[in-house]
């Protein structure tokens, strides 16, 4: 794991193109040491966090990434104070798994209250 991925931020649109933009942002900003499985998990995590912000949050939306003590740290902020909920959807449900996916594949995750809104963050490690 590197210590060279510089911190970076990206303002995101409040529509479903935000997930694609957030994935491109992560892919373009992380150093080559974050390749393979870690990059795949980071792309899925930022996509899930971003879609949750678009569908359940409110503008403004912003993505952030940096490397902290060898851990890739991702954040997605939005203007809604409502916290994401970890649900157990029925097997036939088409949504409701994003928070569970993030919790399962990340070393840690959480929510930080902001003014306005919140930041949902996750840490990925090898």
N, C-alpha and C positions, 0 to 999 in steps of 0.2 A: 504494500500500500504506500502511496506517495505522500509527500508533504508539499507537493508543488502545485496542486490544483488550486488556483487562486479563487477567492470568493467572487461570485458574480450574481447579478440580479437580472431578471427579465420581467417587464410588464406584459401581462397576457390579456387577450380579448376575453370578454365574458360570453364566449360561444364555444362550440365543440371543436373549432380549429385550435383552441388553446392547448389541447392535449398533444397534438402533432408538434406545435411550436415548442412546448415544454420538453418533449423528447429530443427534438433537434438541438435545443439549448444544452441539455445534459450531454448529448453525444459530442457536441462541438467543444465543450468546455473542460471535460475531464481529461486528465493526462492518460497516456497509454497504459500506465500501471493499473488502471481501473477497467481493463478489458474483460472479455470473457463473461463468466457467470455474474460477476459483480456488476458489469455494465448492463447486462440483460435485466437483472433485478432492479437496478436503478431506473432503467427506462420504464419498466412496468410500474414501479412505485410512483414515479413522478406523473405518469399517465393517470393512475388511479386517483392520486391526490388532486390532480387538476380537474378531472371529470367531476369529482365530488364537489369541488369549489364552484364549478360552472353550474351543476345541476341543483345543488343544495345551498350554495353560498350567495354572495352578492358582490358586485364590483366595489372597489378595484381588486384585481387579481394580480399576484406577483409570485414568481418562482425565484428561489435562491439556492445556490449550492456552494459548498466549500469542503475542505478536507480538515478534519479536526483530530489530532492525535492518531493519524492513520485510519480514520473512519470517514467515509464519504457521507456528508450531511446534506440532506435535501429538505427544502421547505416550500410549502405553497400557502400563501396568505390570501384571505378574501375579506370582504367587508361585513360579513354576517357574524354575529356572536354565537350562533347556534353551533354546538359541537357535533362532530361526526359521531354516529352511533354504530357500534359493533353489533350486527344483527346475525341471526341464524335463518337465512331465507330457506324456503321450501325448495326442494330439488328442481321443481319446474319453474321457479322464479327466474326472470331474466336479469335481475339486478340485485344489489344488496350485499355483494361479496367484497367490495373494494377495501374496506377497512380491515376485514379479515385477512385478505391477501397481503396487505401492507404489514400487518402484525406478524404474519407467518414468515415472511421472507426477510424482515429487517431485524437487526440486532436490538433496536429499540425504536419507539415512536411515541408521539404525544401531541398535546394541543397546548398552545400558549395564547392566553387572551391578549388582544391588542386593542388599540383605539384607532380606528374602528375595527371591529371584527376579531379575527383569530388567525393564528398560524398553525398549520398542521405540519409536523416535521417527522423525519425518520432518519435513522443512521444505518448504514450498510457497511459491513466488514467482510473480509475474506473468510 
